[in-house]
Amino acid sequence: MKIVNLTRSMSYLSIALGMLVCGTYAHAQSTVKTMMTQDPARWTQEDVTPAQKLSTARKEAVNAQQQSLDDCRSLPSARTAECRAEAHKNYQNDMADIRNRFGV
Protein backbone atom coordinates (compact mmCIF):
# COMPACT_ATOMS: atom_id res chain seq x y z
CA MET A 1 0.00 0.00 0.00
CA LYS A 2 2.78 2.41 0.91
CA ILE A 3 4.63 1.64 -2.31
CA VAL A 4 1.52 2.39 -4.38
CA ASN A 5 1.04 5.73 -2.60
CA LEU A 6 4.71 6.55 -3.03
CA THR A 7 4.56 5.68 -6.73
CA ARG A 8 1.43 7.78 -7.15
CA SER A 9 3.05 10.71 -5.32
CA MET A 10 6.14 10.42 -7.49
CA SER A 11 3.93 10.37 -10.58
CA TYR A 12 2.12 13.55 -9.48
CA LEU A 13 5.43 15.17 -8.66
CA SER A 14 6.79 14.29 -12.12
CA ILE A 15 3.70 15.75 -13.78
CA ALA A 16 3.92 18.94 -11.71
CA LEU A 17 7.62 19.29 -12.46
CA GLY A 18 6.99 18.76 -16.17
CA MET A 19 4.27 21.42 -16.17
CA LEU A 20 6.57 23.83 -14.35
CA VAL A 21 9.38 23.28 -16.84
CA CYS A 22 7.06 23.70 -19.83
CA GLY A 23 5.50 26.83 -18.37
CA THR A 24 8.87 28.35 -17.59
CA TYR A 25 10.14 27.55 -21.07
CA ALA A 26 7.06 29.09 -22.73
CA HIS A 27 7.39 32.23 -20.61
CA ALA A 28 11.09 32.54 -21.43
CA GLN A 29 10.38 32.16 -25.15
CA SER A 30 7.68 34.85 -25.10
CA THR A 31 9.97 37.17 -23.14
CA VAL A 32 12.80 36.67 -25.64
CA LYS A 33 10.42 37.24 -28.56
CA THR A 34 9.15 40.46 -26.95
CA MET A 35 12.69 41.65 -26.30
CA MET A 36 13.65 41.00 -29.91
CA THR A 37 10.67 42.83 -31.41
CA GLN A 38 10.28 45.80 -29.09
CA ASP A 39 12.69 48.51 -28.07
CA PRO A 40 12.92 49.30 -24.36
CA ALA A 41 10.60 52.13 -23.35
CA ARG A 42 13.54 54.32 -22.35
CA TRP A 43 14.68 54.37 -25.99
CA THR A 44 11.50 56.11 -27.09
CA GLN A 45 11.37 58.68 -24.29
CA GLU A 46 12.56 62.01 -25.58
CA ASP A 47 14.99 64.08 -23.53
CA VAL A 48 13.02 67.04 -22.22
CA THR A 49 15.21 68.89 -19.77
CA PRO A 50 18.58 70.45 -20.56
CA ALA A 51 20.18 68.12 -18.01
CA GLN A 52 18.79 65.07 -19.83
CA LYS A 53 19.99 66.41 -23.18
CA LEU A 54 23.45 67.09 -21.72
CA SER A 55 23.63 63.62 -20.23
CA THR A 56 22.66 62.01 -23.54
CA ALA A 57 25.18 64.11 -25.48
CA ARG A 58 27.95 63.05 -23.08
CA LYS A 59 26.98 59.38 -23.36
CA GLU A 60 27.01 59.64 -27.15
CA ALA A 61 30.47 61.24 -27.12
CA VAL A 62 31.85 58.55 -24.81
CA ASN A 63 30.29 55.78 -26.91
CA ALA A 64 31.64 57.30 -30.13
CA GLN A 65 35.12 57.38 -28.62
CA GLN A 66 34.79 53.78 -27.46
CA GLN A 67 33.68 52.71 -30.93
CA SER A 68 36.65 54.52 -32.47
CA LEU A 69 39.06 52.86 -30.04
CA ASP A 70 37.52 49.47 -30.82
CA ASP A 71 38.02 50.16 -34.52
CA CYS A 72 41.66 51.06 -33.84
CA ARG A 73 42.28 47.57 -32.47
CA SER A 74 41.61 46.05 -35.87
CA LEU A 75 44.34 48.13 -37.53
CA PRO A 76 47.98 47.07 -37.91
CA SER A 77 50.07 47.95 -34.87
CA ALA A 78 51.97 50.60 -36.81
CA ARG A 79 48.79 52.66 -37.18
CA THR A 80 47.24 51.98 -33.77
CA ALA A 81 48.88 54.89 -31.93
CA GLU A 82 47.87 57.37 -34.63
CA CYS A 83 44.31 56.04 -34.64
CA ARG A 84 44.03 56.23 -30.84
CA ALA A 85 45.34 59.82 -30.90
CA GLU A 86 42.75 60.74 -33.53
CA ALA A 87 39.99 59.09 -31.48
CA HIS A 88 41.06 61.07 -28.42
CA LYS A 89 41.19 64.32 -30.42
CA ASN A 90 37.70 63.68 -31.81
CA TYR A 91 36.42 63.01 -28.29
CA GLN A 92 37.93 66.26 -27.02
CA ASN A 93 36.32 68.14 -29.93
CA ASP A 94 32.96 66.49 -29.23
CA MET A 95 33.15 67.42 -25.54
CA ALA A 96 34.14 71.01 -26.40
CA ASP A 97 31.14 71.20 -28.71
CA ILE A 98 28.90 69.88 -25.93
CA ARG A 99 30.27 72.44 -23.47
CA ASN A 100 29.59 75.23 -25.99
CA ARG A 101 26.08 73.99 -26.80
CA PHE A 102 25.02 73.56 -23.19
CA GLY A 103 27.06 76.34 -21.61
CA VAL A 104 28.80 73.99 -19.21
N, C-alpha and C positions, 0 to 999 in steps of 0.2 A: 504494500500500500504506500509506504513512504517513498519507494523508488518511483512509483507511478506519479505521485505528487511532485517529486523532484524533477522528473522528466518533463512533466507538464509545465512546471515553473520555468525550467530552462527553455522550453519551447516558446513560452510567452516572452521571456527575456530576449531571446533571439529575434523574435518578431519586432519587439519594441526597439531593439538596437538597430535593426534593419531599417525601420521607419525613420528613426532619428538620423541615420546616415543619409538616407535618400532625401529627407527634408533639408538637411544641412547642405547637401550637394546642390539641390535645386535652388536654394536661396543664394548660395555662392555664385552659381551660374547667372542668376538674374542680376545680382549685384555687379558682376563683371561686365555683363552686357550693358547695363545702365551706365557704368563708368566709361565704357568704350564709345557710347553714342551721345553722351551728354557732357558738356563742359561743366566744371564746378561753378556754382552760383557766383563765387567771388570774381570769376573771370568776366562776368557780364555786368558787374556793378561798376558804374562810372565813378571816377574820382571827382569829388565835388569840392572839397576844401583845398585851399592852397597847400596845406600840409600833406594831404593825400597825394596831390599832384607832384610835390617835391619828392616824397618818398618813392613814388613810382619811377620818376625820372632817375633817381639815384640807383634804384634796383636795375633799371635798364642799362645804365652806364656800367655798373659792375658786371652784369651778365654779358654785355658786349665785350668787355675786356677779357672776361673768362673765356668766351668763345674764341677770341683772337689768340689768346695764349694756348688754347687747345689746338688751334690750327697751326701754331708755330711748332708744336711737337712733331707734326708730320713732315716738316721740312728737313733737309739735310743739316747736319750739325753746323756746317759753315755759315748757314743763314739764320740759325736759331737766335743768336744774340741780337742781330739786326731786327728780326721780326718782333722779338720781345720788347725791344726799345721802341719800336713803332707802335706796338699795342699800348705800352705805357704812355706814350705821347698822346695817342688818340684818347685814352682815358682821361688824361689831364685836361685836354681840350674839351671833352664832353662835360667834365665837372665844372670847368670855368664857364661854359655856356649855361649850365644849370644855375650856377651862382648868379650870373647876370640876369637870367630869365626870372628867377625867384627872389632876387635881391638878398641873397644869403651871404 
